[in-house]
Amino acid sequence: MKTLKVIVEKHPDGYVAYPLGLKGVVVAEGETYEEALAEVKSAIRFHIETFGNDAFENDDIMETFVAEVAV
C-alpha cells in the first residue's frame, strides 16, 4: 500500500480533490470534503490499476506546503 498526499480545495459549489505524485490527471469532486476524498481515492485506485507502477512519479514527495503569494 502506498500513501499519497491529496490536495482538497473548497469552492463555493463543493470540493475538488487531487493527489500529488501521480503522472497524468486524477481529479474528483464532491458536495462535502468527505465525498471528494472518497471519490479521489476511488479515482486513484482506478488510475493505479490501469497504469500500474508507471502511474507514479519518480521522486517521492516528503512534505507538502501550501503557500500564498501576491503577484
Buried (B, 14 or more C-beta within 10 A) or exposed (E): EEEBEBEBEEEEEBBBBBBEBBEEEBEBBBEEEEBBBBBBBEBBEEBBEEEEEEBBEEEEEEEEEEEEEEE
